Amino acid sequence: MLAEHPVKKLTMTDIAAKGSLIAILISVPTLVVFFAIWTISDDLIYGAVGGLITNFITLGISFKIVSKKFTKKPKDDFEL
């Protein structure tokens, strides 16, 4: 007999906290690289290109983090 597990619903606080964490993971490295390259090279275009490349890299990393940590995986509950 399979035991029924109540489904835990996401609250607005959970959604806001997880969304804010992902937003910080994406925006902070992008801004740091942008301002660092802009300050070192004194060229806005180089900073923008560096920030854009960093943004795409962090988007890929954050997608992996979200898919591993924030999604629920179905459990295979069965009896032998």
All heavy atoms as a GROMACS GRO file, in nm:
protein
  617
    1MET      N    1   0.084  -0.118   0.000
    1MET     CA    2   0.000   0.000   0.000
    1MET      C    3   0.088   0.124   0.000
    1MET      O    4   0.178   0.137   0.080
    1MET     CB    5  -0.091  -0.003   0.123
    1MET     CG    6  -0.180   0.113   0.133
    1MET     SD    7  -0.288   0.087   0.274
    1MET     CE    8  -0.383   0.230   0.262
    2LEU      N    9   0.063   0.212  -0.090
    2LEU     CA   10   0.141   0.334  -0.100
    2LEU      C   11   0.091   0.437   0.001
    2LEU      O   12  -0.029   0.459   0.015
    2LEU     CB   13   0.132   0.393  -0.240
    2LEU     CG   14   0.195   0.312  -0.351
    2LEU    CD1   15   0.166   0.378  -0.485
    2LEU    CD2   16   0.343   0.300  -0.330
    3ALA      N   17   0.184   0.496   0.071
    3ALA     CA   18   0.146   0.601   0.166
    3ALA      C   19   0.131   0.732   0.090
    3ALA      O   20   0.211   0.766   0.004
    3ALA     CB   21   0.253   0.614   0.274
    4GLU      N   22   0.027   0.804   0.124
    4GLU     CA   23   0.005   0.932   0.060
    4GLU      C   24   0.082   1.039   0.134
    4GLU      O   25   0.073   1.051   0.255
    4GLU     CB   26  -0.144   0.965   0.057
    4GLU     CG   27  -0.223   0.873  -0.031
    4GLU     CD   28  -0.368   0.914  -0.040
    4GLU    OE1   29  -0.395   1.034  -0.024
    4GLU    OE2   30  -0.452   0.827  -0.061
    5HIS      N   31   0.160   1.117   0.059
    5HIS     CA   32   0.237   1.224   0.118
    5HIS      C   33   0.171   1.357   0.081
    5HIS      O   34   0.142   1.381  -0.035
    5HIS     CB   35   0.381   1.224   0.065
    5HIS     CG   36   0.454   1.096   0.095
    5HIS    ND1   37   0.495   1.064   0.221
    5HIS    CD2   38   0.493   0.994   0.015
    5HIS    CE1   39   0.556   0.948   0.219
    5HIS    NE2   40   0.556   0.903   0.093
    6PRO      N   41   0.145   1.439   0.182
    6PRO     CA   42   0.085   1.569   0.149
    6PRO      C   43   0.185   1.654   0.070
    6PRO      O   44   0.305   1.653   0.096
    6PRO     CB   45   0.056   1.631   0.285
    6PRO     CG   46   0.146   1.560   0.380
    6PRO     CD   47   0.168   1.423   0.324
    7VAL      N   48   0.135   1.725  -0.027
    7VAL     CA   49   0.219   1.809  -0.111
    7VAL      C   50   0.242   1.941  -0.040
    7VAL      O   51   0.148   2.008   0.002
    7VAL     CB   52   0.152   1.833  -0.248
    7VAL    CG1   53   0.237   1.926  -0.333
    7VAL    CG2   54   0.129   1.701  -0.319
    8LYS      N   55   0.370   1.978  -0.025
    8LYS     CA   56   0.404   2.105   0.039
    8LYS      C   57   0.394   2.214  -0.066
    8LYS      O   58   0.459   2.209  -0.169
    8LYS     CB   59   0.545   2.100   0.096
    8LYS     CG   60   0.585   2.227   0.165
    8LYS     CD   61   0.728   2.221   0.214
    8LYS     CE   62   0.768   2.356   0.267
    8LYS     NZ   63   0.909   2.364   0.296
    9LYS      N   64   0.310   2.313  -0.040
    9LYS     CA   65   0.292   2.423  -0.135
    9LYS      C   66   0.396   2.531  -0.110
    9LYS      O   67   0.439   2.554   0.002
    9LYS     CB   68   0.153   2.482  -0.121
    9LYS     CG   69   0.044   2.387  -0.162
    9LYS     CD   70  -0.090   2.454  -0.161
    9LYS     CE   71  -0.196   2.357  -0.208
    9LYS     NZ   72  -0.326   2.422  -0.218
   10LEU      N   73   0.438   2.594  -0.217
   10LEU     CA   74   0.532   2.703  -0.206
   10LEU      C   75   0.459   2.829  -0.161
   10LEU      O   76   0.354   2.863  -0.212
   10LEU     CB   77   0.599   2.731  -0.341
   10LEU     CG   78   0.702   2.631  -0.388
   10LEU    CD1   79   0.748   2.667  -0.528
   10LEU    CD2   80   0.820   2.629  -0.295
   11THR      N   81   0.518   2.898  -0.066
   11THR     CA   82   0.461   3.023  -0.020
   11THR      C   83   0.525   3.137  -0.098
   11THR      O   84   0.627   3.120  -0.164
   11THR     CB   85   0.485   3.042   0.131
   11THR    OG1   86   0.626   3.048   0.154
   11THR    CG2   87   0.425   2.928   0.210
   12MET      N   88   0.467   3.253  -0.089
   12MET     CA   89   0.522   3.370  -0.156
   12MET      C   90   0.659   3.405  -0.100
   12MET      O   91   0.746   3.453  -0.172
   12MET     CB   92   0.427   3.489  -0.142
   12MET     CG   93   0.300   3.476  -0.224
   12MET     SD   94   0.331   3.460  -0.399
   12MET     CE   95   0.390   3.622  -0.437
   13THR      N   96   0.680   3.380   0.029
   13THR     CA   97   0.810   3.407   0.089
   13THR      C   98   0.917   3.315   0.031
   13THR      O   99   1.028   3.361   0.002
   13THR     CB  100   0.802   3.387   0.242
   13THR    OG1  101   0.695   3.466   0.293
   13THR    CG2  102   0.931   3.427   0.309
   14ASP      N  103   0.884   3.187   0.012
   14ASP     CA  104   0.979   3.093  -0.049
   14ASP      C  105   1.014   3.134  -0.191
   14ASP      O  106   1.131   3.131  -0.231
   14ASP     CB  107   0.923   2.951  -0.050
   14ASP     CG  108   0.910   2.890   0.087
   14ASP    OD1  109   0.981   2.937   0.179
   14ASP    OD2  110   0.830   2.796   0.103
   15ILE      N  111   0.914   3.171  -0.267
   15ILE     CA  112   0.936   3.211  -0.406
   15ILE      C  113   1.022   3.337  -0.411
   15ILE      O  114   1.116   3.347  -0.491
   15ILE     CB  115   0.802   3.233  -0.478
   15ILE    CG1  116   0.728   3.099  -0.491
   15ILE    CG2  117   0.824   3.295  -0.616
   15ILE    CD1  118   0.587   3.113  -0.541
   16ALA      N  119   0.992   3.434  -0.326
   16ALA     CA  120   1.068   3.559  -0.325
   16ALA      C  121   1.212   3.536  -0.280
   16ALA      O  122   1.306   3.594  -0.336
   16ALA     CB  123   1.001   3.662  -0.235
   17ALA      N  124   1.232   3.450  -0.181
   17ALA     CA  125   1.367   3.423  -0.132
   17ALA      C  126   1.451   3.350  -0.237
   17ALA      O  127   1.566   3.387  -0.261
   17ALA     CB  128   1.360   3.341  -0.003
   18LYS      N  129   1.394   3.249  -0.299
   18LYS     CA  130   1.468   3.174  -0.401
   18LYS      C  131   1.494   3.259  -0.524
   18LYS      O  132   1.602   3.254  -0.582
   18LYS     CB  133   1.393   3.046  -0.438
   18LYS     CG  134   1.392   2.945  -0.325
   18LYS     CD  135   1.311   2.823  -0.360
   18LYS     CE  136   1.308   2.725  -0.244
   18LYS     NZ  137   1.229   2.606  -0.274
   19GLY      N  138   1.397   3.338  -0.564
   19GLY     CA  139   1.414   3.426  -0.679
   19GLY      C  140   1.518   3.534  -0.654
   19GLY      O  141   1.598   3.566  -0.742
   20SER      N  142   1.520   3.587  -0.533
   20SER     CA  143   1.620   3.688  -0.499
   20SER      C  144   1.759   3.630  -0.495
   20SER      O  145   1.856   3.694  -0.538
   20SER     CB  146   1.587   3.751  -0.363
   20SER     OG  147   1.464   3.815  -0.367
   21LEU      N  148   1.772   3.508  -0.446
   21LEU     CA  149   1.903   3.443  -0.443
   21LEU      C  150   1.957   3.421  -0.584
   21LEU      O  151   2.073   3.449  -0.612
   21LEU     CB  152   1.892   3.309  -0.369
   21LEU     CG  153   2.022   3.228  -0.359
   21LEU    CD1  154   2.124   3.303  -0.276
   21LEU    CD2  155   1.993   3.093  -0.300
   22ILE      N  156   1.872   3.376  -0.673
   22ILE     CA  157   1.915   3.354  -0.811
   22ILE      C  158   1.947   3.488  -0.878
   22ILE      O  159   2.044   3.498  -0.955
   22ILE     CB  160   1.808   3.276  -0.889
   22ILE    CG1  161   1.794   3.136  -0.833
   22ILE    CG2  162   1.840   3.269  -1.038
   22ILE    CD1  163   1.920   3.054  -0.837
   23ALA      N  164   1.870   3.591  -0.850
   23ALA     CA  165   1.897   3.723  -0.908
   23ALA      C  166   2.032   3.777  -0.861
   23ALA      O  167   2.107   3.836  -0.940
   23ALA     CB  168   1.786   3.821  -0.871
   24ILE      N  169   2.065   3.754  -0.736
   24ILE     CA  170   2.195   3.797  -0.684
   24ILE      C  171   2.307   3.716  -0.749
   24ILE      O  172   2.411   3.772  -0.787
   24ILE     CB  173   2.199   3.784  -0.530
   24ILE    CG1  174   2.109   3.890  -0.467
   24ILE    CG2  175   2.340   3.796  -0.476
   24ILE    CD1  176   2.085   3.870  -0.319
   25LEU      N  177   2.286   3.585  -0.766
   25LEU     CA  178   2.388   3.501  -0.830
   25LEU      C  179   2.414   3.544  -0.974
   25LEU      O  180   2.526   3.526  -1.024
   25LEU     CB  181   2.344   3.355  -0.828
   25LEU     CG  182   2.356   3.281  -0.697
   25LEU    CD1  183   2.294   3.142  -0.707
   25LEU    CD2  184   2.502   3.269  -0.657
   26ILE      N  185   2.315   3.597  -1.041
   26ILE     CA  186   2.333   3.638  -1.179
   26ILE      C  187   2.389   3.781  -1.188
   26ILE      O  188   2.481   3.807  -1.266
   26ILE     CB  189   2.200   3.629  -1.256
   26ILE    CG1  190   2.157   3.483  -1.269
   26ILE    CG2  191   2.211   3.692  -1.394
   26ILE    CD1  192   2.017   3.464  -1.322
   27SER      N  193   2.337   3.872  -1.109
   27SER     CA  194   2.371   4.013  -1.130
   27SER      C  195   2.504   4.056  -1.068
   27SER      O  196   2.574   4.139  -1.127
   27SER     CB  197   2.258   4.102  -1.075
   27SER     OG  198   2.244   4.082  -0.937
   28VAL      N  199   2.541   4.002  -0.953
   28VAL     CA  200   2.662   4.048  -0.887
   28VAL      C  201   2.788   4.019  -0.969
   28VAL      O  202   2.869   4.110  -0.993
   28VAL     CB  203   2.673   3.991  -0.743
   28VAL    CG1  204   2.809   4.016  -0.682
   28VAL    CG2  205   2.564   4.054  -0.656
   29PRO      N  206   2.811   3.894  -1.017
   29PRO     CA  207   2.931   3.873  -1.099
   29PRO      C  208   2.932   3.956  -1.228
   29PRO      O  209   3.037   4.004  -1.271
   29PRO     CB  210   2.927   3.724  -1.132
   29PRO     CG  211   2.839   3.664  -1.032
   29PRO     CD  212   2.741   3.768  -0.994
   30THR      N  213   2.816   3.974  -1.288
   30THR     CA  214   2.807   4.054  -1.410
   30THR      C  215   2.850   4.198  -1.384
   30THR      O  216   2.930   4.254  -1.460
   30THR     CB  217   2.664   4.051  -1.466
   30THR    OG1  218   2.627   3.916  -1.491
   30THR    CG2  219   2.652   4.131  -1.592
   31LEU      N  220   2.799   4.256  -1.278
   31LEU     CA  221   2.834   4.395  -1.246
   31LEU      C  222   2.980   4.409  -1.204
   31LEU      O  223   3.046   4.507  -1.241
   31LEU     CB  224   2.742   4.448  -1.136
   31LEU     CG  225   2.597   4.469  -1.177
   31LEU    CD1  226   2.512   4.505  -1.057
   31LEU    CD2  227   2.587   4.575  -1.284
   32VAL      N  228   3.032   4.312  -1.130
   32VAL     CA  229   3.172   4.318  -1.087
   32VAL      C  230   3.265   4.314  -1.208
   32VAL      O  231   3.359   4.394  -1.220
   32VAL     CB  232   3.203   4.204  -0.988
   32VAL    CG1  233   3.353   4.189  -0.967
   32VAL    CG2  234   3.134   4.228  -0.855
   33VAL      N  235   3.239   4.223  -1.301
   33VAL     CA  236   3.323   4.213  -1.420
   33VAL      C  237   3.310   4.337  -1.506
   33VAL      O  238   3.409   4.390  -1.557
   33VAL     CB  239   3.290   4.084  -1.500
   33VAL    CG1  240   3.354   4.086  -1.637
   33VAL    CG2  241   3.332   3.962  -1.422
   34PHE      N  242   3.187   4.386  -1.523
   34PHE     CA  243   3.165   4.506  -1.603
   34PHE      C  244   3.244   4.625  -1.548
   34PHE      O  245   3.319   4.691  -1.622
   34PHE     CB  246   3.016   4.541  -1.608
   34PHE     CG  247   2.988   4.678  -1.663
   34PHE    CD1  248   3.006   4.704  -1.798
   34PHE    CD2  249   2.946   4.780  -1.580
   34PHE    CE1  250   2.981   4.831  -1.850
   34PHE    CE2  251   2.920   4.906  -1.631
   34PHE     CZ  252   2.938   4.931  -1.766
   35PHE      N  253   3.230   4.652  -1.418
   35PHE     CA  254   3.299   4.768  -1.362
   35PHE      C  255   3.449   4.747  -1.355
   35PHE      O  256   3.526   4.843  -1.370
   35PHE     CB  257   3.242   4.802  -1.223
   35PHE     CG  258   3.109   4.869  -1.230
   35PHE    CD1  259   2.997   4.812  -1.173
   35PHE    CD2  260   3.095   4.992  -1.294
   35PHE    CE1  261   2.874   4.874  -1.180
   35PHE    CE2  262   2.972   5.055  -1.302
   35PHE     CZ  263   2.861   4.995  -1.244
   36ALA      N  264   3.495   4.624  -1.333
   36ALA     CA  265   3.639   4.598  -1.330
   36ALA      C  266   3.702   4.622  -1.467
   36ALA      O  267   3.805   4.690  -1.478
   36ALA     CB  268   3.665   4.455  -1.283
   37ILE      N  269   3.641   4.568  -1.571
   37ILE     CA  270   3.696   4.588  -1.705
   37ILE      C  271   3.686   4.733  -1.747
   37ILE      O  272   3.778   4.789  -1.808
   37ILE     CB  273   3.626   4.494  -1.806
   37ILE    CG1  274   3.662   4.349  -1.775
   37ILE    CG2  275   3.665   4.529  -1.948
   37ILE    CD1  276   3.589   4.248  -1.862
   38TRP      N  277   3.576   4.798  -1.714
   38TRP     CA  278   3.558   4.939  -1.750
   38TRP      C  279   3.661   5.027  -1.679
   38TRP      O  280   3.716   5.121  -1.737
   38TRP     CB  281   3.417   4.982  -1.714
   38TRP     CG  282   3.380   5.120  -1.759
   38TRP    CD1  283   3.437   5.193  -1.859
   38TRP    CD2  284   3.278   5.201  -1.705
   38TRP    NE1  285   3.375   5.313  -1.872
   38TRP    CE2  286   3.275   5.323  -1.777
   38TRP    CE3  287   3.186   5.184  -1.603
   38TRP    CZ2  288   3.187   5.425  -1.751
   38TRP    CZ3  289   3.096   5.287  -1.577
   38TRP    CH2  290   3.097   5.405  -1.650
   39THR      N  291   3.689   4.995  -1.553
   39THR     CA  292   3.787   5.073  -1.477
   39THR      C  293   3.929   5.049  -1.529
   39THR      O  294   4.007   5.144  -1.544
   39THR     CB  295   3.780   5.036  -1.328
   39THR    OG1  296   3.647   5.058  -1.282
   39THR    CG2  297   3.876   5.120  -1.246
   40ILE      N  298   3.962   4.924  -1.557
   40ILE     CA  299   4.098   4.892  -1.602
   40ILE      C  300   4.123   4.944  -1.744
   40ILE      O  301   4.226   5.006  -1.771
   40ILE     CB  302   4.122   4.740  -1.594
   40ILE    CG1  303   4.124   4.697  -1.446
   40ILE    CG2  304   4.251   4.700  -1.663
   40ILE    CD1  305   4.122   4.546  -1.426
   41SER      N  306   4.031   4.917  -1.835
   41SER     CA  307   4.055   4.953  -1.975
   41SER      C  308   4.008   5.094  -2.010
   41SER      O  309   4.046   5.146  -2.114
   41SER     CB  310   3.985   4.853  -2.067
   41SER     OG  311   3.846   4.870  -2.060
   42ASP      N  312   3.926   5.153  -1.928
   42ASP     CA  313   3.868   5.286  -1.952
   42ASP      C  314   3.790   5.290  -2.084
   42ASP      O  315   3.784   5.393  -2.150
   42ASP     CB  316   3.977   5.393  -1.950
   42ASP     CG  317   3.920   5.532  -1.922
   42ASP    OD1  318   3.816   5.540  -1.855
   42ASP    OD2  319   3.980   5.631  -1.969
   43ASP      N  320   3.732   5.176  -2.120
   43ASP     CA  321   3.651   5.168  -2.241
   43ASP      C  322   3.519   5.101  -2.205
   43ASP      O  323   3.517   4.987  -2.156
   43ASP     CB  324   3.724   5.089  -2.350
   43ASP     CG  325   3.658   5.101  -2.486
   43ASP    OD1  326   3.554   5.170  -2.495
   43ASP    OD2  327   3.708   5.042  -2.581
   44LEU      N  328   3.411   5.170  -2.231
   44LEU     CA  329   3.278   5.120  -2.193
   44LEU      C  330   3.238   4.996  -2.273
   44LEU      O  331   3.174   4.906  -2.220
   44LEU     CB  332   3.175   5.232  -2.211
   44LEU     CG  333   3.034   5.204  -2.162
   44LEU    CD1  334   3.035   5.184  -2.011
   44LEU    CD2  335   2.942   5.318  -2.199
   45ILE      N  336   3.277   4.990  -2.399
   45ILE     CA  337   3.239   4.877  -2.484
   45ILE      C  338   3.303   4.748  -2.434
   45ILE      O  339   3.239   4.644  -2.429
   45ILE     CB  340   3.277   4.905  -2.631
   45ILE    CG1  341   3.202   5.026  -2.684
   45ILE    CG2  342   3.251   4.782  -2.718
   45ILE    CD1  343   3.052   5.009  -2.688
   46TYR      N  344   3.432   4.753  -2.397
   46TYR     CA  345   3.499   4.633  -2.344
   46TYR      C  346   3.430   4.585  -2.216
   46TYR      O  347   3.412   4.466  -2.194
   46TYR     CB  348   3.646   4.660  -2.317
   46TYR     CG  349   3.731   4.677  -2.441
   46TYR    CD1  350   3.847   4.754  -2.437
   46TYR    CD2  351   3.696   4.619  -2.562
   46TYR    CE1  352   3.925   4.770  -2.550
   46TYR    CE2  353   3.772   4.636  -2.675
   46TYR     CZ  354   3.887   4.711  -2.669
   46TYR     OH  355   3.964   4.727  -2.780
   47GLY      N  356   3.393   4.680  -2.131
   47GLY     CA  357   3.323   4.644  -2.008
   47GLY      C  358   3.188   4.581  -2.035
   47GLY      O  359   3.148   4.484  -1.971
   48ALA      N  360   3.116   4.636  -2.135
   48ALA     CA  361   2.984   4.582  -2.169
   48ALA      C  362   2.995   4.441  -2.227
   48ALA      O  363   2.916   4.353  -2.193
   48ALA     CB  364   2.914   4.674  -2.268
   49VAL      N  365   3.095   4.419  -2.313
   49VAL     CA  366   3.113   4.286  -2.371
   49VAL      C  367   3.154   4.185  -2.264
   49VAL      O  368   3.103   4.073  -2.258
   49VAL     CB  369   3.216   4.290  -2.486
   49VAL    CG1  370   3.255   4.150  -2.531
   49VAL    CG2  371   3.161   4.371  -2.603
   50GLY      N  372   3.245   4.226  -2.176
   50GLY     CA  373   3.285   4.137  -2.065
   50GLY      C  374   3.169   4.106  -1.972
   50GLY      O  375   3.151   3.992  -1.928
   51GLY      N  376   3.087   4.207  -1.942
   51GLY     CA  377   2.970   4.185  -1.858
   51GLY      C  378   2.868   4.094  -1.925
   51GLY      O  379   2.805   4.011  -1.860
   52LEU      N  380   2.851   4.111  -2.056
   52LEU     CA  381   2.757   4.026  -2.130
   52LEU      C  382   2.802   3.880  -2.131
   52LEU      O  383   2.720   3.789  -2.109
   52LEU     CB  384   2.742   4.078  -2.273
   52LEU     CG  385   2.641   4.005  -2.361
   52LEU    CD1  386   2.501   4.030  -2.309
   52LEU    CD2  387   2.654   4.052  -2.504
   53ILE      N  388   2.930   3.858  -2.154
   53ILE     CA  389   2.982   3.720  -2.152
   53ILE      C  390   2.966   3.659  -2.013
   53ILE      O  391   2.923   3.544  -1.998
   53ILE     CB  392   3.129   3.720  -2.198
   53ILE    CG1  393   3.138   3.756  -2.346
   53ILE    CG2  394   3.195   3.585  -2.171
   53ILE    CD1  395   3.278   3.783  -2.394
   54THR      N  396   2.998   3.737  -1.911
   54THR     CA  397   2.982   3.689  -1.773
   54THR      C  398   2.836   3.661  -1.742
   54THR      O  399   2.804   3.564  -1.673
   54THR     CB  400   3.037   3.793  -1.674
   54THR    OG1  401   3.171   3.824  -1.710
   54THR    CG2  402   3.034   3.742  -1.533
   55ASN      N  403   2.746   3.743  -1.793
   55ASN     CA  404   2.604   3.724  -1.770
   55ASN      C  405   2.557   3.590  -1.827
   55ASN      O  406   2.483   3.516  -1.762
   55ASN     CB  407   2.525   3.839  -1.832
   55ASN     CG  408   2.381   3.840  -1.788
   55ASN    OD1  409   2.345   3.781  -1.687
   55ASN    ND2  410   2.298   3.909  -1.863
   56PHE      N  411   2.600   3.557  -1.949
   56PHE     CA  412   2.559   3.430  -2.008
   56PHE      C  413   2.618   3.310  -1.933
   56PHE      O  414   2.553   3.207  -1.917
   56PHE     CB  415   2.595   3.424  -2.156
   56PHE     CG  416   2.503   3.505  -2.242
   56PHE    CD1  417   2.551   3.608  -2.320
   56PHE    CD2  418   2.367   3.479  -2.243
   56PHE    CE1  419   2.466   3.683  -2.399
   56PHE    CE2  420   2.280   3.554  -2.321
   56PHE     CZ  421   2.330   3.656  -2.399
   57ILE      N  422   2.741   3.324  -1.886
   57ILE     CA  423   2.803   3.215  -1.808
   57ILE      C  424   2.727   3.195  -1.677
   57ILE      O  425   2.696   3.082  -1.639
   57ILE     CB  426   2.952   3.245  -1.784
   57ILE    CG1  427   3.028   3.237  -1.915
   57ILE    CG2  428   3.011   3.150  -1.681
   57ILE    CD1  429   3.171   3.288  -1.908
   58THR      N  430   2.695   3.304  -1.608
   58THR     CA  431   2.623   3.291  -1.482
   58THR      C  432   2.480   3.243  -1.502
   58THR      O  433   2.424   3.176  -1.415
   58THR     CB  434   2.623   3.423  -1.402
   58THR    OG1  435   2.569   3.527  -1.483
   58THR    CG2  436   2.762   3.459  -1.356
   59LEU      N  437   2.419   3.275  -1.615
   59LEU     CA  438   2.286   3.221  -1.645
   59LEU      C  439   2.291   3.068  -1.657
   59LEU      O  440   2.203   2.998  -1.608
   59LEU     CB  441   2.230   3.282  -1.773
   59LEU     CG  442   2.169   3.420  -1.762
   59LEU    CD1  443   2.136   3.474  -1.900
   59LEU    CD2  444   2.046   3.418  -1.675
   60GLY      N  445   2.393   3.018  -1.725
   60GLY     CA  446   2.408   2.873  -1.737
   60GLY      C  447   2.434   2.807  -1.604
   60GLY      O  448   2.377   2.701  -1.573
   61ILE      N  449   2.519   2.868  -1.521
   61ILE     CA  450   2.547   2.812  -1.389
   61ILE      C  451   2.423   2.817  -1.300
   61ILE      O  452   2.392   2.721  -1.230
   61ILE     CB  453   2.665   2.887  -1.324
   61ILE    CG1  454   2.794   2.857  -1.401
   61ILE    CG2  455   2.681   2.850  -1.178
   61ILE    CD1  456   2.910   2.945  -1.362
   62SER      N  457   2.350   2.928  -1.304
   62SER     CA  458   2.230   2.939  -1.220
   62SER      C  459   2.122   2.842  -1.265
   62SER      O  460   2.045   2.792  -1.182
   62SER     CB  461   2.177   3.082  -1.220
   62SER     OG  462   2.129   3.117  -1.348
   63PHE      N  463   2.114   2.813  -1.396
   63PHE     CA  464   2.018   2.713  -1.443
   63PHE      C  465   2.049   2.576  -1.384
   63PHE      O  466   1.959   2.502  -1.341
   63PHE     CB  467   2.019   2.706  -1.595
   63PHE     CG  468   1.926   2.602  -1.651
   63PHE    CD1  469   1.790   2.622  -1.650
   63PHE    CD2  470   1.975   2.483  -1.701
   63PHE    CE1  471   1.703   2.526  -1.700
   63PHE    CE2  472   1.891   2.386  -1.751
   63PHE     CZ  473   1.754   2.408  -1.751
   64LYS      N  474   2.177   2.542  -1.378
   64LYS     CA  475   2.216   2.414  -1.318
   64LYS      C  476   2.186   2.411  -1.169
   64LYS      O  477   2.140   2.310  -1.116
   64LYS     CB  478   2.365   2.387  -1.342
   64LYS     CG  479   2.396   2.355  -1.485
   64LYS     CD  480   2.542   2.325  -1.503
   64LYS     CE  481   2.572   2.294  -1.648
   64LYS     NZ  482   2.712   2.259  -1.669
   65ILE      N  483   2.210   2.523  -1.100
   65ILE     CA  484   2.182   2.529  -0.957
   65ILE      C  485   2.032   2.515  -0.931
   65ILE      O  486   1.990   2.441  -0.842
   65ILE     CB  487   2.236   2.661  -0.897
   65ILE    CG1  488   2.388   2.660  -0.897
   65ILE    CG2  489   2.183   2.683  -0.756
   65ILE    CD1  490   2.450   2.792  -0.860
   66VAL      N  491   1.951   2.584  -1.009
   66VAL     CA  492   1.806   2.577  -0.990
   66VAL      C  493   1.755   2.436  -1.018
   66VAL      O  494   1.672   2.383  -0.944
   66VAL     CB  495   1.735   2.681  -1.080
   66VAL    CG1  496   1.587   2.654  -1.089
   66VAL    CG2  497   1.758   2.820  -1.028
   67SER      N  498   1.804   2.374  -1.123
   67SER     CA  499   1.754   2.241  -1.158
   67SER      C  500   1.797   2.136  -1.057
   67SER      O  501   1.727   2.036  -1.039
   67SER     CB  502   1.799   2.202  -1.298
   67SER     OG  503   1.939   2.192  -1.304
   68LYS      N  504   1.908   2.157  -0.987
   68LYS     CA  505   1.953   2.059  -0.888
   68LYS      C  506   1.899   2.086  -0.748
   68LYS      O  507   1.864   1.994  -0.675
   68LYS     CB  508   2.106   2.055  -0.882
   68LYS     CG  509   2.167   1.987  -1.001
   68LYS     CD  510   2.316   1.977  -0.985
   68LYS     CE  511   2.376   1.910  -1.108
   68LYS     NZ  512   2.522   1.895  -1.095
   69LYS      N  513   1.892   2.213  -0.708
   69LYS     CA  514   1.859   2.246  -0.570
   69LYS      C  515   1.715   2.288  -0.547
   69LYS      O  516   1.660   2.263  -0.441
   69LYS     CB  517   1.951   2.360  -0.521
   69LYS     CG  518   2.097   2.328  -0.525
   69LYS     CD  519   2.133   2.228  -0.420
   69LYS     CE  520   2.284   2.204  -0.422
   69LYS     NZ  521   2.323   2.099  -0.333
   70PHE      N  522   1.653   2.354  -0.643
   70PHE     CA  523   1.523   2.415  -0.619
   70PHE      C  524   1.405   2.341  -0.678
   70PHE      O  525   1.292   2.380  -0.658
   70PHE     CB  526   1.521   2.559  -0.669
   70PHE     CG  527   1.611   2.652  -0.593
   70PHE    CD1  528   1.659   2.768  -0.652
   70PHE    CD2  529   1.648   2.625  -0.463
   70PHE    CE1  530   1.741   2.854  -0.583
   70PHE    CE2  531   1.731   2.711  -0.393
   70PHE     CZ  532   1.777   2.826  -0.454
   71THR      N  533   1.428   2.236  -0.754
   71THR     CA  534   1.317   2.162  -0.811
   71THR      C  535   1.296   2.033  -0.734
   71THR      O  536   1.389   1.976  -0.679
   71THR     CB  537   1.342   2.129  -0.959
   71THR    OG1  538   1.463   2.056  -0.970
   71THR    CG2  539   1.349   2.255  -1.042
   72LYS      N  540   1.171   1.990  -0.731
   72LYS     CA  541   1.138   1.866  -0.661
   72LYS      C  542   1.148   1.750  -0.759
   72LYS      O  543   1.097   1.756  -0.870
   72LYS     CB  544   0.997   1.874  -0.604
   72LYS     CG  545   0.984   1.974  -0.494
   72LYS     CD  546   0.847   1.968  -0.435
   72LYS     CE  547   0.835   2.068  -0.321
   72LYS     NZ  548   0.708   2.060  -0.253
   73LYS      N  549   1.214   1.647  -0.715
   73LYS     CA  550   1.229   1.529  -0.797
   73LYS      C  551   1.126   1.425  -0.754
   73LYS      O  552   1.102   1.406  -0.636
   73LYS     CB  553   1.368   1.472  -0.784
   73LYS     CG  554   1.476   1.565  -0.835
   73LYS     CD  555   1.613   1.513  -0.803
   73LYS     CE  556   1.718   1.611  -0.848
   73LYS     NZ  557   1.725   1.730  -0.767
   74PRO      N  558   1.063   1.358  -0.849
   74PRO     CA  559   0.965   1.255  -0.810
   74PRO      C  560   1.035   1.138  -0.744
   74PRO      O  561   1.142   1.094  -0.788
   74PRO     CB  562   0.901   1.214  -0.943
   74PRO     CG  563   1.000   1.252  -1.045
   74PRO     CD  564   1.074   1.370  -0.993
   75LYS      N  565   0.976   1.091  -0.636
   75LYS     CA  566   1.033   0.977  -0.564
   75LYS      C  567   0.964   0.850  -0.614
   75LYS      O  568   0.844   0.846  -0.636
   75LYS     CB  569   1.012   0.992  -0.415
   75LYS     CG  570   1.090   1.108  -0.356
   75LYS     CD  571   1.070   1.116  -0.209
   75LYS     CE  572   1.148   1.234  -0.152
   75LYS     NZ  573   1.132   1.245  -0.009
   76ASP      N  574   1.043   0.749  -0.628
   76ASP     CA  575   0.990   0.620  -0.670
   76ASP      C  576   0.955   0.539  -0.544
   76ASP      O  577   1.038   0.466  -0.491
   76ASP     CB  578   1.090   0.544  -0.757
   76ASP     CG  579   1.117   0.615  -0.887
   76ASP    OD1  580   1.026   0.683  -0.936
   76ASP    OD2  581   1.228   0.601  -0.940
   77ASP      N  582   0.832   0.556  -0.497
   77ASP     CA  583   0.786   0.481  -0.381
   77ASP      C  584   0.717   0.354  -0.429
   77ASP      O  585   0.614   0.359  -0.496
   77ASP     CB  586   0.687   0.564  -0.298
   77ASP     CG  587   0.756   0.682  -0.231
   77ASP    OD1  588   0.878   0.674  -0.206
   77ASP    OD2  589   0.687   0.782  -0.203
   78PHE      N  590   0.776   0.244  -0.396
   78PHE     CA  591   0.713   0.116  -0.432
   78PHE      C  592   0.751   0.013  -0.328
   78PHE      O  593   0.848   0.025  -0.255
   78PHE     CB  594   0.753   0.072  -0.572
   78PHE     CG  595   0.901   0.044  -0.588
   78PHE    CD1  596   0.952  -0.083  -0.566
   78PHE    CD2  597   0.987   0.146  -0.624
   78PHE    CE1  598   1.087  -0.107  -0.579
   78PHE    CE2  599   1.122   0.121  -0.638
   78PHE     CZ  600   1.172  -0.005  -0.614
   79GLU      N  601   0.671  -0.090  -0.323
   79GLU     CA  602   0.695  -0.200  -0.230
   79GLU      C  603   0.737  -0.322  -0.308
   79GLU      O  604   0.692  -0.346  -0.419
   79GLU     CB  605   0.569  -0.230  -0.149
   79GLU     CG  606   0.531  -0.117  -0.056
   79GLU     CD  607   0.407  -0.153   0.025
   79GLU    OE1  608   0.368  -0.270   0.026
   79GLU    OE2  609   0.350  -0.062   0.086
   80LEU      N  610   0.822  -0.400  -0.246
   80LEU     CA  611   0.866  -0.524  -0.310
   80LEU      C  612   0.778  -0.638  -0.271
   80LEU      O  613   0.721  -0.650  -0.171
   80LEU     CB  614   1.011  -0.555  -0.274
   80LEU     CG  615   1.112  -0.454  -0.325
   80LEU    CD1  616   1.250  -0.489  -0.272
   80LEU    CD2  617   1.113  -0.454  -0.476
   0.00000   0.00000   0.00000
